[in-house]
């Protein structure tokens, strides 16, 4: 069970289980779009920082 929580690919399933129903329910609300945008930007920055550290 700890592997399923610590694995990045596996954890994405658990996040999707929470995010997809929330997006279906509140996707047209400004507060949800703002929170999703902030989370997405943070994720992209994290990936870029990880990849660019090697250069």
C-alpha distance matrix in Angstrom:
0.0 3.8 5.4 5.2 6.6 8.9 10.1 13.3 13.7 10.4 10.9 14.4 13.5 12.2 15.4 17.5 16.6 18.2 20.9 22.5 23.5 24.7 26.7 28.2 29.2 30.4 30.9 34.6 34.5 35.5 33.0 30.1 31.6 32.2 28.6 27.3 29.9 29.0 25.3 26.3 28.8 26.4 24.0 27.0 28.3 25.1 25.1 28.8 28.6 26.1 28.2 31.5 30.7 31.2 34.8
3.8 0.0 3.8 5.4 5.2 6.1 8.5 11.8 13.2 10.5 10.4 14.1 14.2 12.9 15.4 18.0 17.7 18.8 21.2 23.2 24.5 25.3 27.2 29.1 30.0 30.8 31.1 34.8 34.5 35.0 32.4 29.7 31.1 31.2 27.6 26.5 28.8 27.5 23.8 24.9 27.1 24.4 22.1 25.1 26.0 22.6 22.9 26.5 25.9 23.3 25.7 28.9 27.7 28.4 32.0
5.4 3.8 0.0 3.8 5.4 5.1 5.7 9.4 10.4 8.2 9.2 12.6 12.9 12.6 15.1 17.3 17.6 19.2 21.1 22.8 24.6 25.5 27.0 28.9 30.3 31.1 30.9 34.6 34.6 35.2 32.8 29.9 30.8 31.1 27.7 26.2 28.2 27.2 23.4 24.0 26.1 23.7 20.9 23.5 24.7 21.3 21.0 24.6 24.3 21.4 23.4 26.7 25.8 26.0 29.7
5.2 5.4 3.8 0.0 3.8 5.7 5.5 8.4 8.5 5.3 6.4 9.7 9.4 9.1 11.9 13.8 13.9 15.7 17.7 19.2 20.9 22.1 23.5 25.3 26.8 27.7 27.6 31.4 31.5 32.3 30.1 27.0 28.0 28.6 25.3 23.5 25.9 25.2 21.4 21.9 24.4 22.3 19.5 22.2 23.9 20.7 20.4 24.1 24.3 21.7 23.6 27.0 26.6 27.0 30.5
6.6 5.2 5.4 3.8 0.0 3.8 5.8 7.8 9.3 6.7 5.4 9.2 9.7 8.3 10.3 13.2 13.4 14.3 16.3 18.5 20.1 20.7 22.3 24.4 25.5 26.1 26.2 29.8 29.6 30.1 27.6 24.8 26.0 26.2 22.7 21.4 23.7 22.6 18.9 19.9 22.3 19.8 17.4 20.5 21.8 18.6 18.9 22.7 22.5 20.2 22.6 25.8 25.2 26.1 29.5
8.9 6.1 5.1 5.7 3.8 0.0 3.8 6.3 8.9 7.6 6.7 10.1 11.8 11.1 12.4 15.2 16.2 17.0 18.4 20.7 22.8 23.1 24.3 26.7 28.0 28.2 27.9 31.5 31.2 31.3 28.9 26.2 27.0 26.9 23.5 22.1 23.9 22.5 18.9 19.7 21.5 18.8 16.4 19.2 20.0 16.6 16.8 20.4 19.9 17.3 19.7 22.9 21.9 22.8 26.3
10.1 8.5 5.7 5.5 5.8 3.8 0.0 3.8 5.6 5.2 5.9 8.5 10.2 10.8 12.1 14.2 15.7 17.1 18.1 19.8 22.3 23.0 23.7 26.0 27.8 28.1 27.4 31.1 31.2 31.4 29.3 26.4 26.8 27.0 23.9 21.9 23.5 22.6 19.0 19.0 21.0 18.8 15.7 18.1 19.4 16.1 15.4 19.1 19.2 16.4 18.2 21.6 21.1 21.5 25.0
13.3 11.8 9.4 8.4 7.8 6.3 3.8 0.0 3.8 5.5 5.2 6.3 9.1 10.2 10.4 12.3 14.5 15.7 15.9 17.7 20.6 21.0 21.2 23.8 25.7 25.7 24.7 28.2 28.4 28.4 26.6 23.6 23.6 23.8 20.9 18.8 20.1 19.4 15.7 15.4 17.4 15.4 12.1 14.3 16.0 12.9 12.1 15.8 16.3 13.8 15.5 18.9 18.9 19.6 22.8
13.7 13.2 10.4 8.5 9.3 8.9 5.6 3.8 0.0 3.8 5.6 5.3 7.2 9.6 10.2 11.0 13.2 15.2 15.3 16.4 19.4 20.4 20.4 22.5 24.8 25.3 24.0 27.6 28.3 28.6 27.1 23.9 23.8 24.6 21.9 19.2 20.7 20.7 17.0 16.2 18.6 17.3 13.7 15.5 17.8 15.2 13.7 17.4 18.5 16.1 17.1 20.7 21.2 21.5 24.4
10.4 10.5 8.2 5.3 6.7 7.6 5.2 5.5 3.8 0.0 3.8 5.4 5.5 7.2 9.2 10.2 11.4 13.7 14.7 15.8 18.2 19.5 20.2 22.0 24.0 24.8 24.1 27.8 28.4 29.1 27.4 24.1 24.5 25.5 22.4 20.1 22.2 22.0 18.3 18.0 20.8 19.2 16.0 18.3 20.5 17.8 16.9 20.6 21.5 19.1 20.5 24.0 24.3 24.7 27.8
10.9 10.4 9.2 6.4 5.4 6.7 5.9 5.2 5.6 3.8 0.0 3.8 5.3 5.2 6.3 8.6 10.0 11.2 12.3 14.2 16.5 17.2 18.1 20.3 22.0 22.4 21.9 25.6 25.8 26.3 24.3 21.1 21.9 22.5 19.3 17.3 19.5 19.0 15.2 15.6 18.3 16.5 13.7 16.5 18.5 15.9 15.7 19.5 20.1 18.1 20.0 23.3 23.5 24.5 27.5
14.4 14.1 12.6 9.7 9.2 10.1 8.5 6.3 5.3 5.4 3.8 0.0 3.8 5.4 5.0 6.0 8.6 10.0 10.1 11.5 14.4 15.1 15.4 17.7 19.7 20.1 19.1 22.8 23.3 23.9 22.3 18.9 19.2 20.2 17.3 14.8 16.9 17.1 13.3 13.0 16.1 15.0 11.9 14.4 17.0 14.9 14.3 18.0 19.3 17.7 19.1 22.4 23.2 24.2 26.9
13.5 14.2 12.9 9.4 9.7 11.8 10.2 9.1 7.2 5.5 5.3 3.8 0.0 3.8 5.4 5.0 6.2 8.9 9.8 10.4 12.8 14.4 15.0 16.5 18.6 19.7 19.1 22.9 23.7 24.8 23.3 19.8 20.4 21.9 19.1 16.6 19.2 19.7 16.0 15.8 19.2 18.4 15.4 17.8 20.6 18.7 18.0 21.6 23.0 21.4 22.7 26.0 26.8 27.7 30.4
12.2 12.9 12.6 9.1 8.3 11.1 10.8 10.2 9.6 7.2 5.2 5.4 3.8 0.0 3.8 5.4 5.1 6.8 8.8 10.4 12.0 13.1 14.6 16.3 17.7 18.7 18.7 22.5 22.8 24.0 22.0 18.6 19.9 21.2 17.9 16.1 19.1 19.1 15.5 16.2 19.5 18.2 15.8 18.8 21.2 19.1 19.2 22.9 23.8 22.4 24.2 27.4 27.8 29.1 31.9
15.4 15.4 15.1 11.9 10.3 12.4 12.1 10.4 10.2 9.2 6.3 5.0 5.4 3.8 0.0 3.8 5.4 5.4 6.1 8.5 10.7 10.9 12.0 14.4 15.7 16.1 15.9 19.6 19.7 20.5 18.6 15.2 16.4 17.4 14.3 12.3 15.3 15.3 11.8 12.6 16.0 14.9 12.8 15.8 18.2 16.6 17.0 20.4 21.5 20.6 22.5 25.3 26.1 27.6 30.2
17.5 18.0 17.3 13.8 13.2 15.2 14.2 12.3 11.0 10.2 8.6 6.0 5.0 5.4 3.8 0.0 3.8 5.3 4.9 5.6 8.4 9.6 10.0 11.8 13.9 14.8 14.1 17.9 18.7 19.9 18.6 14.9 15.7 17.5 14.9 12.3 15.3 16.3 13.0 13.0 16.7 16.4 14.1 16.6 19.5 18.4 18.2 21.5 23.1 22.3 23.6 26.6 27.8 29.1 31.5
16.6 17.7 17.6 13.9 13.4 16.2 15.7 14.5 13.2 11.4 10.0 8.6 6.2 5.1 5.4 3.8 0.0 3.8 5.9 6.1 7.1 9.0 10.6 11.6 13.1 14.7 14.9 18.7 19.4 21.2 19.7 16.1 17.6 19.5 16.8 14.7 18.1 19.0 15.8 16.3 20.0 19.6 17.5 20.2 23.0 21.7 21.7 25.1 26.5 25.6 27.1 30.1 31.1 32.4 34.9
18.2 18.8 19.2 15.7 14.3 17.0 17.1 15.7 15.2 13.7 11.2 10.0 8.9 6.8 5.4 5.3 3.8 0.0 3.8 5.9 6.2 6.5 8.9 10.6 11.3 12.2 12.9 16.6 16.7 18.3 16.4 13.1 15.1 16.7 13.8 12.4 16.0 16.6 13.7 14.9 18.5 18.0 16.6 19.5 21.9 20.9 21.5 24.8 26.0 25.5 27.3 30.0 30.9 32.7 35.1
20.9 21.2 21.1 17.7 16.3 18.4 18.1 15.9 15.3 14.7 12.3 10.1 9.8 8.8 6.1 4.9 5.9 3.8 0.0 3.8 5.7 5.1 6.0 8.6 9.9 10.1 9.9 13.7 14.0 15.5 14.0 10.3 11.7 13.7 11.1 9.1 12.7 13.8 11.2 11.9 15.6 15.7 14.4 17.0 19.6 19.2 19.7 22.6 24.2 24.1 25.6 28.1 29.4 31.2 33.3
22.5 23.2 22.8 19.2 18.5 20.7 19.8 17.7 16.4 15.8 14.2 11.5 10.4 10.4 8.5 5.6 6.1 5.9 3.8 0.0 3.8 5.4 5.1 6.2 8.6 9.9 9.3 13.0 14.3 16.3 15.6 11.9 12.8 15.5 13.7 11.2 14.5 16.3 14.0 14.0 17.7 18.4 16.8 18.8 21.9 21.7 21.6 24.5 26.4 26.2 27.3 30.0 31.6 33.1 35.1
23.5 24.5 24.6 20.9 20.1 22.8 22.3 20.6 19.4 18.2 16.5 14.4 12.8 12.0 10.7 8.4 7.1 6.2 5.7 3.8 0.0 3.8 5.4 5.0 6.2 8.5 9.3 12.7 13.7 16.4 15.6 12.1 13.9 16.7 14.9 13.2 16.7 18.4 16.4 16.9 20.6 21.1 19.9 22.2 25.0 24.8 25.1 27.9 29.7 29.6 30.9 33.5 34.9 36.6 38.6
24.7 25.3 25.5 22.1 20.7 23.1 23.0 21.0 20.4 19.5 17.2 15.1 14.4 13.1 10.9 9.6 9.0 6.5 5.1 5.4 3.8 0.0 3.8 5.4 5.1 5.8 7.1 10.5 10.7 13.1 11.9 8.5 10.9 13.4 11.5 10.5 14.1 15.6 14.0 15.1 18.5 19.0 18.5 20.8 23.3 23.3 24.1 26.7 28.3 28.6 30.2 32.4 33.8 35.8 37.7
26.7 27.2 27.0 23.5 22.3 24.3 23.7 21.2 20.4 20.2 18.1 15.4 15.0 14.6 12.0 10.0 10.6 8.9 6.0 5.1 5.4 3.8 0.0 3.8 5.4 5.3 4.3 8.1 9.3 11.5 11.3 7.7 8.7 11.9 10.9 9.0 12.2 14.5 13.2 13.5 16.8 18.1 17.4 19.2 22.0 22.5 22.9 25.3 27.2 27.7 28.9 31.0 32.8 34.8 36.3
28.2 29.1 28.9 25.3 24.4 26.7 26.0 23.8 22.5 22.0 20.3 17.7 16.5 16.3 14.4 11.8 11.6 10.6 8.6 6.2 5.0 5.4 3.8 0.0 3.8 5.9 5.6 8.5 10.5 13.5 13.9 10.6 11.7 15.2 14.5 12.7 15.7 18.2 17.0 17.0 20.4 21.8 21.0 22.6 25.6 26.0 26.2 28.5 30.7 31.1 32.0 34.3 36.2 37.9 39.5
29.2 30.0 30.3 26.8 25.5 28.0 27.8 25.7 24.8 24.0 22.0 19.7 18.6 17.7 15.7 13.9 13.1 11.3 9.9 8.6 6.2 5.1 5.4 3.8 0.0 3.8 6.0 8.1 9.1 12.5 12.5 9.8 11.9 15.0 14.3 13.5 16.6 18.7 17.8 18.6 21.7 22.9 22.6 24.5 27.1 27.6 28.2 30.5 32.4 32.9 34.2 36.3 38.0 40.0 41.7
30.4 30.8 31.1 27.7 26.1 28.2 28.1 25.7 25.3 24.8 22.4 20.1 19.7 18.7 16.1 14.8 14.7 12.2 10.1 9.9 8.5 5.8 5.3 5.9 3.8 0.0 3.8 5.6 5.5 8.8 8.7 6.3 8.6 11.5 11.2 10.9 13.8 15.9 15.6 16.6 19.4 20.6 20.9 22.7 25.0 25.8 26.8 28.8 30.6 31.5 32.8 34.6 36.4 38.6 40.1
30.9 31.1 30.9 27.6 26.2 27.9 27.4 24.7 24.0 24.1 21.9 19.1 19.1 18.7 15.9 14.1 14.9 12.9 9.9 9.3 9.3 7.1 4.3 5.6 6.0 3.8 0.0 3.8 5.6 8.1 9.0 6.2 6.6 10.2 10.5 9.2 11.6 14.3 14.2 14.4 17.1 19.0 19.0 20.3 22.9 24.0 24.6 26.4 28.5 29.5 30.5 32.3 34.3 36.4 37.7
34.6 34.8 34.6 31.4 29.8 31.5 31.1 28.2 27.6 27.8 25.6 22.8 22.9 22.5 19.6 17.9 18.7 16.6 13.7 13.0 12.7 10.5 8.1 8.5 8.1 5.6 3.8 0.0 3.8 6.6 8.9 7.5 7.3 10.7 12.1 11.5 13.0 15.9 16.6 16.7 18.9 21.1 21.6 22.5 24.9 26.4 27.2 28.6 30.7 32.0 33.0 34.4 36.6 38.8 39.8
34.5 34.5 34.6 31.5 29.6 31.2 31.2 28.4 28.3 28.4 25.8 23.3 23.7 22.8 19.7 18.7 19.4 16.7 14.0 14.3 13.7 10.7 9.3 10.5 9.1 5.5 5.6 3.8 0.0 3.8 5.6 5.5 6.4 8.8 10.2 10.8 12.4 14.5 15.6 16.5 18.4 20.2 21.2 22.5 24.4 25.9 27.2 28.5 30.3 31.8 33.1 34.3 36.2 38.8 39.8
35.5 35.0 35.2 32.3 30.1 31.3 31.4 28.4 28.6 29.1 26.3 23.9 24.8 24.0 20.5 19.9 21.2 18.3 15.5 16.3 16.4 13.1 11.5 13.5 12.5 8.8 8.1 6.6 3.8 0.0 3.8 5.4 5.1 6.1 8.6 9.8 10.4 12.3 14.2 15.1 16.3 18.2 19.8 20.9 22.3 24.2 25.7 26.7 28.2 30.2 31.5 32.3 34.2 36.9 37.7
33.0 32.4 32.8 30.1 27.6 28.9 29.3 26.6 27.1 27.4 24.3 22.3 23.3 22.0 18.6 18.6 19.7 16.4 14.0 15.6 15.6 11.9 11.3 13.9 12.5 8.7 9.0 8.9 5.6 3.8 0.0 3.8 5.5 5.2 6.2 8.6 9.9 10.7 12.3 14.2 15.4 16.6 18.4 20.0 21.2 22.6 24.5 25.8 26.9 28.7 30.4 31.4 32.9 35.8 36.8
30.1 29.7 29.9 27.0 24.8 26.2 26.4 23.6 23.9 24.1 21.1 18.9 19.8 18.6 15.2 14.9 16.1 13.1 10.3 11.9 12.1 8.5 7.7 10.6 9.8 6.3 6.2 7.5 5.5 5.4 3.8 0.0 3.8 5.4 5.1 6.1 8.5 10.0 10.5 12.0 14.1 15.3 16.4 18.2 19.9 21.0 22.5 24.2 25.6 27.0 28.6 29.9 31.5 34.1 35.4
31.6 31.1 30.8 28.0 26.0 27.0 26.8 23.6 23.8 24.5 21.9 19.2 20.4 19.9 16.4 15.7 17.6 15.1 11.7 12.8 13.9 10.9 8.7 11.7 11.9 8.6 6.6 7.3 6.4 5.1 5.5 3.8 0.0 3.8 5.5 5.1 6.0 8.6 9.8 10.3 12.0 14.1 15.2 16.2 18.1 19.8 21.0 22.2 24.0 25.6 26.8 28.0 29.9 32.4 33.4
32.2 31.2 31.1 28.6 26.2 26.9 27.0 23.8 24.6 25.5 22.5 20.2 21.9 21.2 17.4 17.5 19.5 16.7 13.7 15.5 16.7 13.4 11.9 15.2 15.0 11.5 10.2 10.7 8.8 6.1 5.2 5.4 3.8 0.0 3.8 5.5 5.1 6.2 8.6 9.8 10.5 12.3 14.2 15.3 16.4 18.3 20.1 21.0 22.3 24.3 25.8 26.6 28.3 31.1 32.0
28.6 27.6 27.7 25.3 22.7 23.5 23.9 20.9 21.9 22.4 19.3 17.3 19.1 17.9 14.3 14.9 16.8 13.8 11.1 13.7 14.9 11.5 10.9 14.5 14.3 11.2 10.5 12.1 10.2 8.6 6.2 5.1 5.5 3.8 0.0 3.8 5.4 5.2 6.2 8.5 9.9 10.6 12.3 14.3 15.4 16.5 18.5 20.0 21.0 22.6 24.5 25.6 27.0 29.8 31.1
27.3 26.5 26.2 23.5 21.4 22.1 21.9 18.8 19.2 20.1 17.3 14.8 16.6 16.1 12.3 12.3 14.7 12.4 9.1 11.2 13.2 10.5 9.0 12.7 13.5 10.9 9.2 11.5 10.8 9.8 8.6 6.1 5.1 5.5 3.8 0.0 3.8 5.5 5.1 6.0 8.5 9.8 10.5 12.2 14.1 15.2 16.5 18.2 19.8 21.1 22.5 24.0 25.7 28.2 29.4
29.9 28.8 28.2 25.9 23.7 23.9 23.5 20.1 20.7 22.2 19.5 16.9 19.2 19.1 15.3 15.3 18.1 16.0 12.7 14.5 16.7 14.1 12.2 15.7 16.6 13.8 11.6 13.0 12.4 10.4 9.9 8.5 6.0 5.1 5.4 3.8 0.0 3.8 5.5 5.1 6.0 8.5 9.8 10.5 12.1 14.1 15.4 16.3 18.0 19.9 21.1 22.0 24.0 26.6 27.4
29.0 27.5 27.2 25.2 22.6 22.5 22.6 19.4 20.7 22.0 19.0 17.1 19.7 19.1 15.3 16.3 19.0 16.6 13.8 16.3 18.4 15.6 14.5 18.2 18.7 15.9 14.3 15.9 14.5 12.3 10.7 10.0 8.6 6.2 5.2 5.5 3.8 0.0 3.8 5.5 5.2 6.1 8.6 9.9 10.5 12.2 14.3 15.3 16.2 18.3 20.0 20.7 22.2 25.2 26.2
25.3 23.8 23.4 21.4 18.9 18.9 19.0 15.7 17.0 18.3 15.2 13.3 16.0 15.5 11.8 13.0 15.8 13.7 11.2 14.0 16.4 14.0 13.2 17.0 17.8 15.6 14.2 16.6 15.6 14.2 12.3 10.5 9.8 8.6 6.2 5.1 5.5 3.8 0.0 3.8 5.5 5.1 6.2 8.7 9.9 10.6 12.5 14.3 15.3 16.6 18.5 19.9 21.1 23.8 25.3
26.3 24.9 24.0 21.9 19.9 19.7 19.0 15.4 16.2 18.0 15.6 13.0 15.8 16.2 12.6 13.0 16.3 14.9 11.9 14.0 16.9 15.1 13.5 17.0 18.6 16.6 14.4 16.7 16.5 15.1 14.2 12.0 10.3 9.8 8.5 6.0 5.1 5.5 3.8 0.0 3.8 5.4 5.1 6.2 8.6 9.8 10.7 12.3 14.1 15.4 16.6 18.1 20.0 22.3 23.5
28.8 27.1 26.1 24.4 22.3 21.5 21.0 17.4 18.6 20.8 18.3 16.1 19.2 19.5 16.0 16.7 20.0 18.5 15.6 17.7 20.6 18.5 16.8 20.4 21.7 19.4 17.1 18.9 18.4 16.3 15.4 14.1 12.0 10.5 9.9 8.5 6.0 5.2 5.5 3.8 0.0 3.8 5.4 5.1 6.1 8.5 9.9 10.5 12.0 14.1 15.3 16.1 18.0 20.7 21.5
26.4 24.4 23.7 22.3 19.8 18.8 18.8 15.4 17.3 19.2 16.5 15.0 18.4 18.2 14.9 16.4 19.6 18.0 15.7 18.4 21.1 19.0 18.1 21.8 22.9 20.6 19.0 21.1 20.2 18.2 16.6 15.3 14.1 12.3 10.6 9.8 8.5 6.1 5.1 5.4 3.8 0.0 3.8 5.5 5.1 6.1 8.7 9.9 10.4 12.2 14.3 15.1 16.3 19.3 20.6
24.0 22.1 20.9 19.5 17.4 16.4 15.7 12.1 13.7 16.0 13.7 11.9 15.4 15.8 12.8 14.1 17.5 16.6 14.4 16.8 19.9 18.5 17.4 21.0 22.6 20.9 19.0 21.6 21.2 19.8 18.4 16.4 15.2 14.2 12.3 10.5 9.8 8.6 6.2 5.1 5.4 3.8 0.0 3.8 5.5 5.1 6.3 8.7 9.9 10.6 12.4 14.2 15.5 17.9 19.6
27.0 25.1 23.5 22.2 20.5 19.2 18.1 14.3 15.5 18.3 16.5 14.4 17.8 18.8 15.8 16.6 20.2 19.5 17.0 18.8 22.2 20.8 19.2 22.6 24.5 22.7 20.3 22.5 22.5 20.9 20.0 18.2 16.2 15.3 14.3 12.2 10.5 9.9 8.7 6.2 5.1 5.5 3.8 0.0 3.8 5.4 5.2 6.1 8.5 9.9 10.6 12.0 14.1 16.3 17.4
28.3 26.0 24.7 23.9 21.8 20.0 19.4 16.0 17.8 20.5 18.5 17.0 20.6 21.2 18.2 19.5 23.0 21.9 19.6 21.9 25.0 23.3 22.0 25.6 27.1 25.0 22.9 24.9 24.4 22.3 21.2 19.9 18.1 16.4 15.4 14.1 12.1 10.5 9.9 8.6 6.1 5.1 5.5 3.8 0.0 3.8 5.5 5.0 6.0 8.5 9.8 10.2 11.9 14.7 15.7
25.1 22.6 21.3 20.7 18.6 16.6 16.1 12.9 15.2 17.8 15.9 14.9 18.7 19.1 16.6 18.4 21.7 20.9 19.2 21.7 24.8 23.3 22.5 26.0 27.6 25.8 24.0 26.4 25.9 24.2 22.6 21.0 19.8 18.3 16.5 15.2 14.1 12.2 10.6 9.8 8.5 6.1 5.1 5.4 3.8 0.0 3.8 5.5 5.1 6.1 8.6 9.9 10.7 13.4 15.2
25.1 22.9 21.0 20.4 18.9 16.8 15.4 12.1 13.7 16.9 15.7 14.3 18.0 19.2 17.0 18.2 21.7 21.5 19.7 21.6 25.1 24.1 22.9 26.2 28.2 26.8 24.6 27.2 27.2 25.7 24.5 22.5 21.0 20.1 18.5 16.5 15.4 14.3 12.5 10.7 9.9 8.7 6.3 5.2 5.5 3.8 0.0 3.8 5.5 5.1 6.2 8.5 10.1 11.8 13.7
28.8 26.5 24.6 24.1 22.7 20.4 19.1 15.8 17.4 20.6 19.5 18.0 21.6 22.9 20.4 21.5 25.1 24.8 22.6 24.5 27.9 26.7 25.3 28.5 30.5 28.8 26.4 28.6 28.5 26.7 25.8 24.2 22.2 21.0 20.0 18.2 16.3 15.3 14.3 12.3 10.5 9.9 8.7 6.1 5.0 5.5 3.8 0.0 3.8 5.4 5.2 5.8 8.4 10.4 11.3
28.6 25.9 24.3 24.3 22.5 19.9 19.2 16.3 18.5 21.5 20.1 19.3 23.0 23.8 21.5 23.1 26.5 26.0 24.2 26.4 29.7 28.3 27.2 30.7 32.4 30.6 28.5 30.7 30.3 28.2 26.9 25.6 24.0 22.3 21.0 19.8 18.0 16.2 15.3 14.1 12.0 10.4 9.9 8.5 6.0 5.1 5.5 3.8 0.0 3.8 5.5 5.2 6.0 9.1 10.4
26.1 23.3 21.4 21.7 20.2 17.3 16.4 13.8 16.1 19.1 18.1 17.7 21.4 22.4 20.6 22.3 25.6 25.5 24.1 26.2 29.6 28.6 27.7 31.1 32.9 31.5 29.5 32.0 31.8 30.2 28.7 27.0 25.6 24.3 22.6 21.1 19.9 18.3 16.6 15.4 14.1 12.2 10.6 9.9 8.5 6.1 5.1 5.4 3.8 0.0 3.8 5.7 5.5 7.5 10.0
28.2 25.7 23.4 23.6 22.6 19.7 18.2 15.5 17.1 20.5 20.0 19.1 22.7 24.2 22.5 23.6 27.1 27.3 25.6 27.3 30.9 30.2 28.9 32.0 34.2 32.8 30.5 33.0 33.1 31.5 30.4 28.6 26.8 25.8 24.5 22.5 21.1 20.0 18.5 16.6 15.3 14.3 12.4 10.6 9.8 8.6 6.2 5.2 5.5 3.8 0.0 3.8 5.6 6.0 7.8
31.5 28.9 26.7 27.0 25.8 22.9 21.6 18.9 20.7 24.0 23.3 22.4 26.0 27.4 25.3 26.6 30.1 30.0 28.1 30.0 33.5 32.4 31.0 34.3 36.3 34.6 32.3 34.4 34.3 32.3 31.4 29.9 28.0 26.6 25.6 24.0 22.0 20.7 19.9 18.1 16.1 15.1 14.2 12.0 10.2 9.9 8.5 5.8 5.2 5.7 3.8 0.0 3.8 5.3 5.5
30.7 27.7 25.8 26.6 25.2 21.9 21.1 18.9 21.2 24.3 23.5 23.2 26.8 27.8 26.1 27.8 31.1 30.9 29.4 31.6 34.9 33.8 32.8 36.2 38.0 36.4 34.3 36.6 36.2 34.2 32.9 31.5 29.9 28.3 27.0 25.7 24.0 22.2 21.1 20.0 18.0 16.3 15.5 14.1 11.9 10.7 10.1 8.4 6.0 5.5 5.6 3.8 0.0 3.8 5.5
31.2 28.4 26.0 27.0 26.1 22.8 21.5 19.6 21.5 24.7 24.5 24.2 27.7 29.1 27.6 29.1 32.4 32.7 31.2 33.1 36.6 35.8 34.8 37.9 40.0 38.6 36.4 38.8 38.8 36.9 35.8 34.1 32.4 31.1 29.8 28.2 26.6 25.2 23.8 22.3 20.7 19.3 17.9 16.3 14.7 13.4 11.8 10.4 9.1 7.5 6.0 5.3 3.8 0.0 3.8
34.8 32.0 29.7 30.5 29.5 26.3 25.0 22.8 24.4 27.8 27.5 26.9 30.4 31.9 30.2 31.5 34.9 35.1 33.3 35.1 38.6 37.7 36.3 39.5 41.7 40.1 37.7 39.8 39.8 37.7 36.8 35.4 33.4 32.0 31.1 29.4 27.4 26.2 25.3 23.5 21.5 20.6 19.6 17.4 15.7 15.2 13.7 11.3 10.4 10.0 7.8 5.5 5.5 3.8 0.0
